[in-house]
Amino acid sequence: MPRQGSRGSVHRDGGPVEAAGYVADVIGDLIQIAHVHRLEMLCYLLDMARIEAMEIGRPHRRHRSGRD
């Protein structure tokens, strides 16, 4: 069941995948703000965090090693 946070936002208990999706969305907004102000290193670091959050929501793929 959704819960209301302290700032009026709605929190769902959808687990880590939903949380990571939300984090990726919020980071996208932060990247836009940093880009407008030409904060290039901050944009880069935020983008790395956004990519990591998006990876959590992707289906796991097997890593192929030379041994099968």
mmCIF file as Biopython writes it, N, C-alpha, C and O atoms, coordinates in Angstrom:
data_model
#
loop_
_atom_site.group_PDB
_atom_site.id
_atom_site.type_symbol
_atom_site.label_atom_id
_atom_site.label_alt_id
_atom_site.label_comp_id
_atom_site.label_asym_id
_atom_site.label_entity_id
_atom_site.label_seq_id
_atom_site.pdbx_PDB_ins_code
_atom_site.Cartn_x
_atom_site.Cartn_y
_atom_site.Cartn_z
_atom_site.occupancy
_atom_site.B_iso_or_equiv
_atom_site.auth_seq_id
_atom_site.auth_asym_id
_atom_site.pdbx_PDB_model_num
ATOM 1   N N  . MET A ? 1  ? 0.843  -1.186  0.000   1.0 0.0 1  A 1 
ATOM 2   C CA . MET A ? 1  ? 0.000  0.000   0.000   1.0 0.0 1  A 1 
ATOM 3   C C  . MET A ? 1  ? 0.884  1.245   0.000   1.0 0.0 1  A 1 
ATOM 4   O O  . MET A ? 1  ? 1.854  1.304   0.756   1.0 0.0 1  A 1 
ATOM 5   N N  . PRO A ? 2  ? 0.572  2.236   -0.829  1.0 0.0 2  A 1 
ATOM 6   C CA . PRO A ? 2  ? 1.377  3.453   -0.868  1.0 0.0 2  A 1 
ATOM 7   C C  . PRO A ? 2  ? 1.320  4.205   0.454   1.0 0.0 2  A 1 
ATOM 8   O O  . PRO A ? 2  ? 0.286  4.255   1.119   1.0 0.0 2  A 1 
ATOM 9   N N  . ARG A ? 3  ? 2.457  4.786   0.816   1.0 0.0 3  A 1 
ATOM 10  C CA . ARG A ? 3  ? 2.531  5.621   2.016   1.0 0.0 3  A 1 
ATOM 11  C C  . ARG A ? 3  ? 2.937  7.021   1.603   1.0 0.0 3  A 1 
ATOM 12  O O  . ARG A ? 3  ? 3.651  7.208   0.618   1.0 0.0 3  A 1 
ATOM 13  N N  . GLN A ? 4  ? 2.482  7.993   2.356   1.0 0.0 4  A 1 
ATOM 14  C CA . GLN A ? 4  ? 2.839  9.377   2.070   1.0 0.0 4  A 1 
ATOM 15  C C  . GLN A ? 4  ? 4.085  9.735   2.870   1.0 0.0 4  A 1 
ATOM 16  O O  . GLN A ? 4  ? 4.144  9.523   4.081   1.0 0.0 4  A 1 
ATOM 17  N N  . GLY A ? 5  ? 5.088  10.286  2.167   1.0 0.0 5  A 1 
ATOM 18  C CA . GLY A ? 5  ? 6.329  10.684  2.803   1.0 0.0 5  A 1 
ATOM 19  C C  . GLY A ? 5  ? 6.198  12.044  3.462   1.0 0.0 5  A 1 
ATOM 20  O O  . GLY A ? 5  ? 5.146  12.682  3.411   1.0 0.0 5  A 1 
ATOM 21  N N  . SER A ? 6  ? 7.284  12.473  4.081   1.0 0.0 6  A 1 
ATOM 22  C CA . SER A ? 6  ? 7.275  13.731  4.824   1.0 0.0 6  A 1 
ATOM 23  C C  . SER A ? 6  ? 7.117  14.948  3.917   1.0 0.0 6  A 1 
ATOM 24  O O  . SER A ? 6  ? 6.664  15.996  4.378   1.0 0.0 6  A 1 
ATOM 25  N N  . ARG A ? 7  ? 7.476  14.834  2.645   1.0 0.0 7  A 1 
ATOM 26  C CA . ARG A ? 7  ? 7.354  15.970  1.719   1.0 0.0 7  A 1 
ATOM 27  C C  . ARG A ? 7  ? 6.144  15.838  0.817   1.0 0.0 7  A 1 
ATOM 28  O O  . ARG A ? 7  ? 6.045  16.540  -0.190  1.0 0.0 7  A 1 
ATOM 29  N N  . GLY A ? 8  ? 5.219  14.949  1.159   1.0 0.0 8  A 1 
ATOM 30  C CA . GLY A ? 8  ? 4.012  14.791  0.362   1.0 0.0 8  A 1 
ATOM 31  C C  . GLY A ? 8  ? 4.155  13.812  -0.779  1.0 0.0 8  A 1 
ATOM 32  O O  . GLY A ? 8  ? 3.198  13.598  -1.524  1.0 0.0 8  A 1 
ATOM 33  N N  . SER A ? 9  ? 5.329  13.204  -0.941  1.0 0.0 9  A 1 
ATOM 34  C CA . SER A ? 9  ? 5.505  12.235  -2.015  1.0 0.0 9  A 1 
ATOM 35  C C  . SER A ? 9  ? 4.936  10.888  -1.593  1.0 0.0 9  A 1 
ATOM 36  O O  . SER A ? 9  ? 4.842  10.578  -0.405  1.0 0.0 9  A 1 
ATOM 37  N N  . VAL A ? 10 ? 4.566  10.111  -2.570  1.0 0.0 10 A 1 
ATOM 38  C CA . VAL A ? 10 ? 3.996  8.798   -2.291  1.0 0.0 10 A 1 
ATOM 39  C C  . VAL A ? 10 ? 5.091  7.751   -2.402  1.0 0.0 10 A 1 
ATOM 40  O O  . VAL A ? 10 ? 5.810  7.700   -3.399  1.0 0.0 10 A 1 
ATOM 41  N N  . HIS A ? 11 ? 5.216  6.914   -1.377  1.0 0.0 11 A 1 
ATOM 42  C CA . HIS A ? 11 ? 6.186  5.826   -1.363  1.0 0.0 11 A 1 
ATOM 43  C C  . HIS A ? 11 ? 5.444  4.510   -1.534  1.0 0.0 11 A 1 
ATOM 44  O O  . HIS A ? 11 ? 4.438  4.266   -0.868  1.0 0.0 11 A 1 
ATOM 45  N N  . ARG A ? 12 ? 5.936  3.678   -2.414  1.0 0.0 12 A 1 
ATOM 46  C CA . ARG A ? 12 ? 5.372  2.345   -2.577  1.0 0.0 12 A 1 
ATOM 47  C C  . ARG A ? 12 ? 6.397  1.351   -2.068  1.0 0.0 12 A 1 
ATOM 48  O O  . ARG A ? 12 ? 7.600  1.606   -2.125  1.0 0.0 12 A 1 
ATOM 49  N N  . ASP A ? 13 ? 5.934  0.245   -1.584  1.0 0.0 13 A 1 
ATOM 50  C CA . ASP A ? 13 ? 6.851  -0.765  -1.103  1.0 0.0 13 A 1 
ATOM 51  C C  . ASP A ? 13 ? 7.030  -1.819  -2.188  1.0 0.0 13 A 1 
ATOM 52  O O  . ASP A ? 13 ? 6.638  -2.972  -2.009  1.0 0.0 13 A 1 
ATOM 53  N N  . GLY A ? 14 ? 7.618  -1.428  -3.309  1.0 0.0 14 A 1 
ATOM 54  C CA . GLY A ? 14 ? 7.775  -2.330  -4.437  1.0 0.0 14 A 1 
ATOM 55  C C  . GLY A ? 14 ? 9.113  -3.024  -4.463  1.0 0.0 14 A 1 
ATOM 56  O O  . GLY A ? 14 ? 9.418  -3.732  -5.423  1.0 0.0 14 A 1 
ATOM 57  N N  . GLY A ? 15 ? 9.903  -2.846  -3.456  1.0 0.0 15 A 1 
ATOM 58  C CA . GLY A ? 15 ? 11.185 -3.518  -3.406  1.0 0.0 15 A 1 
ATOM 59  C C  . GLY A ? 15 ? 12.292 -2.741  -4.085  1.0 0.0 15 A 1 
ATOM 60  O O  . GLY A ? 15 ? 12.101 -1.605  -4.520  1.0 0.0 15 A 1 
ATOM 61  N N  . PRO A ? 16 ? 13.458 -3.376  -4.170  1.0 0.0 16 A 1 
ATOM 62  C CA . PRO A ? 16 ? 14.637 -2.676  -4.681  1.0 0.0 16 A 1 
ATOM 63  C C  . PRO A ? 16 ? 14.550 -2.292  -6.157  1.0 0.0 16 A 1 
ATOM 64  O O  . PRO A ? 16 ? 15.123 -1.279  -6.558  1.0 0.0 16 A 1 
ATOM 65  N N  . VAL A ? 17 ? 13.851 -3.074  -6.968  1.0 0.0 17 A 1 
ATOM 66  C CA . VAL A ? 17 ? 13.753 -2.739  -8.399  1.0 0.0 17 A 1 
ATOM 67  C C  . VAL A ? 17 ? 12.951 -1.458  -8.584  1.0 0.0 17 A 1 
ATOM 68  O O  . VAL A ? 17 ? 13.350 -0.581  -9.351  1.0 0.0 17 A 1 
ATOM 69  N N  . GLU A ? 18 ? 11.830 -1.344  -7.893  1.0 0.0 18 A 1 
ATOM 70  C CA . GLU A ? 18 ? 11.029 -0.118  -7.988  1.0 0.0 18 A 1 
ATOM 71  C C  . GLU A ? 18 ? 11.795 1.072   -7.411  1.0 0.0 18 A 1 
ATOM 72  O O  . GLU A ? 18 ? 11.757 2.168   -7.970  1.0 0.0 18 A 1 
ATOM 73  N N  . ALA A ? 19 ? 12.481 0.857   -6.305  1.0 0.0 19 A 1 
ATOM 74  C CA . ALA A ? 19 ? 13.267 1.939   -5.700  1.0 0.0 19 A 1 
ATOM 75  C C  . ALA A ? 19 ? 14.355 2.411   -6.652  1.0 0.0 19 A 1 
ATOM 76  O O  . ALA A ? 19 ? 14.578 3.612   -6.797  1.0 0.0 19 A 1 
ATOM 77  N N  . ALA A ? 20 ? 15.033 1.468   -7.302  1.0 0.0 20 A 1 
ATOM 78  C CA . ALA A ? 20 ? 16.092 1.836   -8.238  1.0 0.0 20 A 1 
ATOM 79  C C  . ALA A ? 20 ? 15.526 2.607   -9.428  1.0 0.0 20 A 1 
ATOM 80  O O  . ALA A ? 20 ? 16.164 3.542   -9.913  1.0 0.0 20 A 1 
ATOM 81  N N  . GLY A ? 21 ? 14.347 2.234   -9.901  1.0 0.0 21 A 1 
ATOM 82  C CA . GLY A ? 21 ? 13.709 2.972   -10.983 1.0 0.0 21 A 1 
ATOM 83  C C  . GLY A ? 21 ? 13.396 4.402   -10.593 1.0 0.0 21 A 1 
ATOM 84  O O  . GLY A ? 21 ? 13.594 5.332   -11.375 1.0 0.0 21 A 1 
ATOM 85  N N  . TYR A ? 22 ? 12.904 4.568   -9.373  1.0 0.0 22 A 1 
ATOM 86  C CA . TYR A ? 22 ? 12.609 5.913   -8.866  1.0 0.0 22 A 1 
ATOM 87  C C  . TYR A ? 22 ? 13.899 6.735   -8.752  1.0 0.0 22 A 1 
ATOM 88  O O  . TYR A ? 22 ? 13.938 7.899   -9.149  1.0 0.0 22 A 1 
ATOM 89  N N  . VAL A ? 23 ? 14.941 6.122   -8.212  1.0 0.0 23 A 1 
ATOM 90  C CA . VAL A ? 23 ? 16.227 6.803   -8.078  1.0 0.0 23 A 1 
ATOM 91  C C  . VAL A ? 23 ? 16.747 7.228   -9.452  1.0 0.0 23 A 1 
ATOM 92  O O  . VAL A ? 23 ? 17.239 8.346   -9.611  1.0 0.0 23 A 1 
ATOM 93  N N  . ALA A ? 24 ? 16.639 6.339   -10.447 1.0 0.0 24 A 1 
ATOM 94  C CA . ALA A ? 24 ? 17.096 6.682   -11.799 1.0 0.0 24 A 1 
ATOM 95  C C  . ALA A ? 24 ? 16.328 7.887   -12.350 1.0 0.0 24 A 1 
ATOM 96  O O  . ALA A ? 24 ? 16.919 8.759   -12.988 1.0 0.0 24 A 1 
ATOM 97  N N  . ASP A ? 25 ? 15.018 7.938   -12.109 1.0 0.0 25 A 1 
ATOM 98  C CA . ASP A ? 25 ? 14.212 9.078   -12.577 1.0 0.0 25 A 1 
ATOM 99  C C  . ASP A ? 25 ? 14.647 10.382  -11.913 1.0 0.0 25 A 1 
ATOM 100 O O  . ASP A ? 25 ? 14.805 11.404  -12.581 1.0 0.0 25 A 1 
ATOM 101 N N  . VAL A ? 26 ? 14.837 10.341  -10.611 1.0 0.0 26 A 1 
ATOM 102 C CA . VAL A ? 26 ? 15.232 11.543  -9.868  1.0 0.0 26 A 1 
ATOM 103 C C  . VAL A ? 26 ? 16.623 12.006  -10.301 1.0 0.0 26 A 1 
ATOM 104 O O  . VAL A ? 26 ? 16.865 13.202  -10.463 1.0 0.0 26 A 1 
ATOM 105 N N  . ILE A ? 27 ? 17.525 11.055  -10.486 1.0 0.0 27 A 1 
ATOM 106 C CA . ILE A ? 27 ? 18.875 11.418  -10.930 1.0 0.0 27 A 1 
ATOM 107 C C  . ILE A ? 27 ? 18.816 12.065  -12.313 1.0 0.0 27 A 1 
ATOM 108 O O  . ILE A ? 27 ? 19.581 12.987  -12.596 1.0 0.0 27 A 1 
ATOM 109 N N  . GLY A ? 28 ? 17.917 11.590  -13.173 1.0 0.0 28 A 1 
ATOM 110 C CA . GLY A ? 28 ? 17.761 12.215  -14.485 1.0 0.0 28 A 1 
ATOM 111 C C  . GLY A ? 28 ? 17.428 13.697  -14.362 1.0 0.0 28 A 1 
ATOM 112 O O  . GLY A ? 28 ? 17.955 14.521  -15.110 1.0 0.0 28 A 1 
ATOM 113 N N  . ASP A ? 29 ? 16.558 14.032  -13.420 1.0 0.0 29 A 1 
ATOM 114 C CA . ASP A ? 29 ? 16.220 15.446  -13.180 1.0 0.0 29 A 1 
ATOM 115 C C  . ASP A ? 29 ? 17.445 16.217  -12.664 1.0 0.0 29 A 1 
ATOM 116 O O  . ASP A ? 29 ? 17.680 17.355  -13.072 1.0 0.0 29 A 1 
ATOM 117 N N  . LEU A ? 30 ? 18.207 15.607  -11.786 1.0 0.0 30 A 1 
ATOM 118 C CA . LEU A ? 30 ? 19.408 16.259  -11.251 1.0 0.0 30 A 1 
ATOM 119 C C  . LEU A ? 30 ? 20.454 16.477  -12.345 1.0 0.0 30 A 1 
ATOM 120 O O  . LEU A ? 30 ? 21.152 17.492  -12.353 1.0 0.0 30 A 1 
ATOM 121 N N  . ILE A ? 31 ? 20.556 15.529  -13.257 1.0 0.0 31 A 1 
ATOM 122 C CA . ILE A ? 31 ? 21.495 15.686  -14.374 1.0 0.0 31 A 1 
ATOM 123 C C  . ILE A ? 31 ? 21.113 16.899  -15.218 1.0 0.0 31 A 1 
ATOM 124 O O  . ILE A ? 31 ? 21.985 17.659  -15.638 1.0 0.0 31 A 1 
ATOM 125 N N  . GLN A ? 32 ? 19.831 17.085  -15.467 1.0 0.0 32 A 1 
ATOM 126 C CA . GLN A ? 32 ? 19.392 18.242  -16.250 1.0 0.0 32 A 1 
ATOM 127 C C  . GLN A ? 32 ? 19.773 19.548  -15.566 1.0 0.0 32 A 1 
ATOM 128 O O  . GLN A ? 32 ? 20.225 20.485  -16.224 1.0 0.0 32 A 1 
ATOM 129 N N  . ILE A ? 33 ? 19.596 19.614  -14.261 1.0 0.0 33 A 1 
ATOM 130 C CA . ILE A ? 33 ? 19.956 20.832  -13.520 1.0 0.0 33 A 1 
ATOM 131 C C  . ILE A ? 33 ? 21.458 21.063  -13.599 1.0 0.0 33 A 1 
ATOM 132 O O  . ILE A ? 33 ? 21.902 22.182  -13.856 1.0 0.0 33 A 1 
ATOM 133 N N  . ALA A ? 34 ? 22.242 20.010  -13.378 1.0 0.0 34 A 1 
ATOM 134 C CA . ALA A ? 34 ? 23.698 20.139  -13.428 1.0 0.0 34 A 1 
ATOM 135 C C  . ALA A ? 34 ? 24.162 20.537  -14.831 1.0 0.0 34 A 1 
ATOM 136 O O  . ALA A ? 34 ? 25.103 21.317  -14.976 1.0 0.0 34 A 1 
ATOM 137 N N  . HIS A ? 35 ? 23.512 20.009  -15.848 1.0 0.0 35 A 1 
ATOM 138 C CA . HIS A ? 35 ? 23.885 20.328  -17.228 1.0 0.0 35 A 1 
ATOM 139 C C  . HIS A ? 35 ? 23.655 21.807  -17.538 1.0 0.0 35 A 1 
ATOM 140 O O  . HIS A ? 35 ? 24.490 22.454  -18.170 1.0 0.0 35 A 1 
ATOM 141 N N  . VAL A ? 36 ? 22.528 22.331  -17.093 1.0 0.0 36 A 1 
ATOM 142 C CA . VAL A ? 36 ? 22.218 23.755  -17.322 1.0 0.0 36 A 1 
ATOM 143 C C  . VAL A ? 36 ? 23.306 24.642  -16.728 1.0 0.0 36 A 1 
ATOM 144 O O  . VAL A ? 36 ? 23.620 25.698  -17.278 1.0 0.0 36 A 1 
ATOM 145 N N  . HIS A ? 37 ? 23.872 24.221  -15.619 1.0 0.0 37 A 1 
ATOM 146 C CA . HIS A ? 37 ? 24.886 25.019  -14.929 1.0 0.0 37 A 1 
ATOM 147 C C  . HIS A ? 37 ? 26.309 24.596  -15.279 1.0 0.0 37 A 1 
ATOM 148 O O  . HIS A ? 37 ? 27.273 25.010  -14.635 1.0 0.0 37 A 1 
ATOM 149 N N  . ARG A ? 38 ? 26.421 23.759  -16.315 1.0 0.0 38 A 1 
ATOM 150 C CA . ARG A ? 38 ? 27.721 23.315  -16.832 1.0 0.0 38 A 1 
ATOM 151 C C  . ARG A ? 38 ? 28.595 22.656  -15.758 1.0 0.0 38 A 1 
ATOM 152 O O  . ARG A ? 38 ? 29.798 22.906  -15.674 1.0 0.0 38 A 1 
ATOM 153 N N  . LEU A ? 39 ? 27.981 21.841  -14.970 1.0 0.0 39 A 1 
ATOM 154 C CA . LEU A ? 39 ? 28.704 21.093  -13.943 1.0 0.0 39 A 1 
ATOM 155 C C  . LEU A ? 39 ? 29.039 19.716  -14.519 1.0 0.0 39 A 1 
ATOM 156 O O  . LEU A ? 39 ? 28.416 18.711  -14.179 1.0 0.0 39 A 1 
ATOM 157 N N  . GLU A ? 40 ? 30.036 19.702  -15.395 1.0 0.0 40 A 1 
ATOM 158 C CA . GLU A ? 40 ? 30.306 18.523  -16.199 1.0 0.0 40 A 1 
ATOM 159 C C  . GLU A ? 40 ? 30.689 17.295  -15.383 1.0 0.0 40 A 1 
ATOM 160 O O  . GLU A ? 40 ? 30.180 16.206  -15.645 1.0 0.0 40 A 1 
ATOM 161 N N  . MET A ? 41 ? 31.562 17.444  -14.414 1.0 0.0 41 A 1 
ATOM 162 C CA . MET A ? 41 ? 31.966 16.287  -13.616 1.0 0.0 41 A 1 
ATOM 163 C C  . MET A ? 41 ? 30.781 15.755  -12.820 1.0 0.0 41 A 1 
ATOM 164 O O  . MET A ? 41 ? 30.618 14.542  -12.694 1.0 0.0 41 A 1 
ATOM 165 N N  . LEU A ? 42 ? 29.965 16.632  -12.289 1.0 0.0 42 A 1 
ATOM 166 C CA . LEU A ? 42 ? 28.784 16.211  -11.554 1.0 0.0 42 A 1 
ATOM 167 C C  . LEU A ? 42 ? 27.806 15.486  -12.489 1.0 0.0 42 A 1 
ATOM 168 O O  . LEU A ? 42 ? 27.202 14.487  -12.098 1.0 0.0 42 A 1 
ATOM 169 N N  . CYS A ? 43 ? 27.649 15.981  -13.709 1.0 0.0 43 A 1 
ATOM 170 C CA . CYS A ? 43 ? 26.805 15.292  -14.695 1.0 0.0 43 A 1 
ATOM 171 C C  . CYS A ? 43 ? 27.316 13.881  -14.935 1.0 0.0 43 A 1 
ATOM 172 O O  . CYS A ? 43 ? 26.537 12.929  -14.975 1.0 0.0 43 A 1 
ATOM 173 N N  . TYR A ? 44 ? 28.609 13.753  -15.093 1.0 0.0 44 A 1 
ATOM 174 C CA . TYR A ? 44 ? 29.214 12.444  -15.341 1.0 0.0 44 A 1 
ATOM 175 C C  . TYR A ? 44 ? 28.952 11.492  -14.176 1.0 0.0 44 A 1 
ATOM 176 O O  . TYR A ? 44 ? 28.521 10.357  -14.383 1.0 0.0 44 A 1 
ATOM 177 N N  . LEU A ? 45 ? 29.208 11.945  -12.972 1.0 0.0 45 A 1 
ATOM 178 C CA . LEU A ? 45 ? 29.024 11.088  -11.795 1.0 0.0 45 A 1 
ATOM 179 C C  . LEU A ? 45 ? 27.560 10.719  -11.589 1.0 0.0 45 A 1 
ATOM 180 O O  . LEU A ? 45 ? 27.240 9.576   -11.263 1.0 0.0 45 A 1 
ATOM 181 N N  . LEU A ? 46 ? 26.681 11.686  -11.779 1.0 0.0 46 A 1 
ATOM 182 C CA . LEU A ? 46 ? 25.254 11.389  -11.665 1.0 0.0 46 A 1 
ATOM 183 C C  . LEU A ? 46 ? 24.812 10.397  -12.736 1.0 0.0 46 A 1 
ATOM 184 O O  . LEU A ? 46 ? 23.988 9.522   -12.470 1.0 0.0 46 A 1 
ATOM 185 N N  . ASP A ? 47 ? 25.353 10.530  -13.942 1.0 0.0 47 A 1 
ATOM 186 C CA . ASP A ? 47 ? 24.990 9.606   -15.002 1.0 0.0 47 A 1 
ATOM 187 C C  . ASP A ? 47 ? 25.464 8.194   -14.671 1.0 0.0 47 A 1 
ATOM 188 O O  . ASP A ? 47 ? 24.760 7.229   -14.966 1.0 0.0 47 A 1 
ATOM 189 N N  . MET A ? 48 ? 26.629 8.056   -14.071 1.0 0.0 48 A 1 
ATOM 190 C CA . MET A ? 48 ? 27.103 6.732   -13.656 1.0 0.0 48 A 1 
ATOM 191 C C  . MET A ? 48 ? 26.143 6.125   -12.625 1.0 0.0 48 A 1 
ATOM 192 O O  . MET A ? 48 ? 25.831 4.936   -12.688 1.0 0.0 48 A 1 
ATOM 193 N N  . ALA A ? 49 ? 25.683 6.933   -11.693 1.0 0.0 49 A 1 
ATOM 194 C CA . ALA A ? 49 ? 24.726 6.453   -10.688 1.0 0.0 49 A 1 
ATOM 195 C C  . ALA A ? 49 ? 23.392 6.096   -11.335 1.0 0.0 49 A 1 
ATOM 196 O O  . ALA A ? 49 ? 22.753 5.123   -10.934 1.0 0.0 49 A 1 
ATOM 197 N N  . ARG A ? 50 ? 22.967 6.867   -12.325 1.0 0.0 50 A 1 
ATOM 198 C CA . ARG A ? 50 ? 21.716 6.591   -13.030 1.0 0.0 50 A 1 
ATOM 199 C C  . ARG A ? 50 ? 21.807 5.270   -13.786 1.0 0.0 50 A 1 
ATOM 200 O O  . ARG A ? 50 ? 20.873 4.469   -13.763 1.0 0.0 50 A 1 
ATOM 201 N N  . ILE A ? 51 ? 22.923 5.051   -14.449 1.0 0.0 51 A 1 
ATOM 202 C CA . ILE A ? 51 ? 23.127 3.797   -15.181 1.0 0.0 51 A 1 
ATOM 203 C C  . ILE A ? 51 ? 23.110 2.614   -14.223 1.0 0.0 51 A 1 
ATOM 204 O O  . ILE A ? 51 ? 22.504 1.584   -14.519 1.0 0.0 51 A 1 
ATOM 205 N N  . GLU A ? 52 ? 23.760 2.751   -13.094 1.0 0.0 52 A 1 
ATOM 206 C CA . GLU A ? 52 ? 23.768 1.676   -12.094 1.0 0.0 52 A 1 
ATOM 207 C C  . GLU A ? 52 ? 22.350 1.377   -11.613 1.0 0.0 52 A 1 
ATOM 208 O O  . GLU A ? 52 ? 21.973 0.213   -11.478 1.0 0.0 52 A 1 
ATOM 209 N N  . ALA A ? 53 ? 21.572 2.412   -11.357 1.0 0.0 53 A 1 
ATOM 210 C CA . ALA A ? 53 ? 20.189 2.212   -10.911 1.0 0.0 53 A 1 
ATOM 211 C C  . ALA A ? 53 ? 19.359 1.528   -11.997 1.0 0.0 53 A 1 
ATOM 212 O O  . ALA A ? 53 ? 18.535 0.665   -11.693 1.0 0.0 53 A 1 
ATOM 213 N N  . MET A ? 54 ? 19.568 1.903   -13.251 1.0 0.0 54 A 1 
ATOM 214 C CA . MET A ? 54 ? 18.825 1.288   -14.342 1.0 0.0 54 A 1 
ATOM 215 C C  . MET A ? 54 ? 19.212 -0.181  -14.516 1.0 0.0 54 A 1 
ATOM 216 O O  . MET A ? 54 ? 18.365 -1.003  -14.865 1.0 0.0 54 A 1 
ATOM 217 N N  . GLU A ? 55 ? 20.469 -0.516  -14.279 1.0 0.0 55 A 1 
ATOM 218 C CA . GLU A ? 55 ? 20.936 -1.898  -14.392 1.0 0.0 55 A 1 
ATOM 219 C C  . GLU A ? 55 ? 20.230 -2.815  -13.392 1.0 0.0 55 A 1 
ATOM 220 O O  . GLU A ? 55 ? 20.024 -3.996  -13.673 1.0 0.0 55 A 1 
ATOM 221 N N  . ILE A ? 56 ? 19.869 -2.294  -12.261 1.0 0.0 56 A 1 
ATOM 222 C CA . ILE A ? 56 ? 19.194 -3.102  -11.242 1.0 0.0 56 A 1 
ATOM 223 C C  . ILE A ? 56 ? 17.858 -3.608  -11.765 1.0 0.0 56 A 1 
ATOM 224 O O  . ILE A ? 56 ? 17.440 -4.714  -11.424 1.0 0.0 56 A 1 
ATOM 225 N N  . GLY A ? 57 ? 17.188 -2.816  -12.584 1.0 0.0 57 A 1 
ATOM 226 C CA . GLY A ? 57 ? 15.888 -3.199  -13.103 1.0 0.0 57 A 1 
ATOM 227 C C  . GLY A ? 57 ? 15.934 -4.097  -14.321 1.0 0.0 57 A 1 
ATOM 228 O O  . GLY A ? 57 ? 14.898 -4.617  -14.737 1.0 0.0 57 A 1 
ATOM 229 N N  . ARG A ? 58 ? 17.092 -4.290  -14.897 1.0 0.0 58 A 1 
ATOM 230 C CA . ARG A ? 58 ? 17.205 -5.135  -16.087 1.0 0.0 58 A 1 
ATOM 231 C C  . ARG A ? 58 ? 17.294 -6.602  -15.683 1.0 0.0 58 A 1 
ATOM 232 O O  . ARG A ? 58 ? 17.806 -6.931  -14.613 1.0 0.0 58 A 1 
ATOM 233 N N  . PRO A ? 59 ? 16.795 -7.473  -16.545 1.0 0.0 59 A 1 
ATOM 234 C CA . PRO A ? 59 ? 16.927 -8.912  -16.258 1.0 0.0 59 A 1 
ATOM 235 C C  . PRO A ? 59 ? 18.399 -9.302  -16.187 1.0 0.0 59 A 1 
ATOM 236 O O  . PRO A ? 59 ? 19.229 -8.795  -16.943 1.0 0.0 59 A 1 
ATOM 237 N N  . HIS A ? 60 ? 18.701 -10.195 -15.284 1.0 0.0 60 A 1 
ATOM 238 C CA . HIS A ? 60 ? 20.089 -10.642 -15.134 1.0 0.0 60 A 1 
ATOM 239 C C  . HIS A ? 60 ? 20.480 -11.509 -16.324 1.0 0.0 60 A 1 
ATOM 240 O O  . HIS A ? 60 ? 19.727 -12.384 -16.752 1.0 0.0 60 A 1 
ATOM 241 N N  . ARG A ? 61 ? 21.642 -11.253 -16.832 1.0 0.0 61 A 1 
ATOM 242 C CA . ARG A ? 61 ? 22.172 -12.045 -17.932 1.0 0.0 61 A 1 
ATOM 243 C C  . ARG A ? 61 ? 23.309 -12.887 -17.392 1.0 0.0 61 A 1 
ATOM 244 O O  . ARG A ? 61 ? 24.030 -12.473 -16.485 1.0 0.0 61 A 1 
ATOM 245 N N  . ARG A ? 62 ? 23.458 -14.055 -17.952 1.0 0.0 62 A 1 
ATOM 246 C CA . ARG A ? 62 ? 24.569 -14.911 -17.549 1.0 0.0 62 A 1 
ATOM 247 C C  . ARG A ? 62 ? 25.860 -14.350 -18.108 1.0 0.0 62 A 1 
ATOM 248 O O  . ARG A ? 62 ? 25.924 -13.914 -19.258 1.0 0.0 62 A 1 
ATOM 249 N N  . HIS A ? 63 ? 26.877 -14.368 -17.281 1.0 0.0 63 A 1 
ATOM 250 C CA . HIS A ? 63 ? 28.199 -13.985 -17.756 1.0 0.0 63 A 1 
ATOM 251 C C  . HIS A ? 63 ? 28.842 -15.232 -18.351 1.0 0.0 63 A 1 
ATOM 252 O O  . HIS A ? 63 ? 28.886 -16.288 -17.720 1.0 0.0 63 A 1 
ATOM 253 N N  . ARG A ? 64 ? 29.327 -15.093 -19.544 1.0 0.0 64 A 1 
ATOM 254 C CA . ARG A ? 64 ? 29.933 -16.248 -20.194 1.0 0.0 64 A 1 
ATOM 255 C C  . ARG A ? 64 ? 31.409 -16.264 -19.870 1.0 0.0 64 A 1 
ATOM 256 O O  . ARG A ? 64 ? 32.148 -15.320 -20.151 1.0 0.0 64 A 1 
ATOM 257 N N  . SER A ? 65 ? 31.802 -17.339 -19.284 1.0 0.0 65 A 1 
ATOM 258 C CA . SER A ? 65 ? 33.229 -17.535 -19.064 1.0 0.0 65 A 1 
ATOM 259 C C  . SER A ? 65 ? 33.712 -18.526 -20.098 1.0 0.0 65 A 1 
ATOM 260 O O  . SER A ? 65 ? 32.892 -19.103 -20.812 1.0 0.0 65 A 1 
ATOM 261 N N  . GLY A ? 66 ? 34.963 -18.739 -20.205 1.0 0.0 66 A 1 
ATOM 262 C CA . GLY A ? 66 ? 35.508 -19.679 -21.160 1.0 0.0 66 A 1 
ATOM 263 C C  . GLY A ? 66 ? 35.204 -21.118 -20.778 1.0 0.0 66 A 1 
ATOM 264 O O  . GLY A ? 66 ? 35.439 -22.038 -21.562 1.0 0.0 66 A 1 
ATOM 265 N N  . ARG A ? 67 ? 34.686 -21.312 -19.581 1.0 0.0 67 A 1 
ATOM 266 C CA . ARG A ? 67 ? 34.409 -22.675 -19.102 1.0 0.0 67 A 1 
ATOM 267 C C  . ARG A ? 67 ? 32.927 -22.937 -19.053 1.0 0.0 67 A 1 
ATOM 268 O O  . ARG A ? 67 ? 32.197 -22.215 -18.373 1.0 0.0 67 A 1 
ATOM 269 N N  . ASP A ? 68 ? 32.464 -23.944 -19.749 1.0 0.0 68 A 1 
ATOM 270 C CA . ASP A ? 68 ? 31.049 -24.350 -19.694 1.0 0.0 68 A 1 
ATOM 271 C C  . ASP A ? 68 ? 30.910 -25.799 -19.395 1.0 0.0 68 A 1 
ATOM 272 O O  . ASP A ? 68 ? 29.792 -26.307 -19.312 1.0 0.0 68 A 1 
#
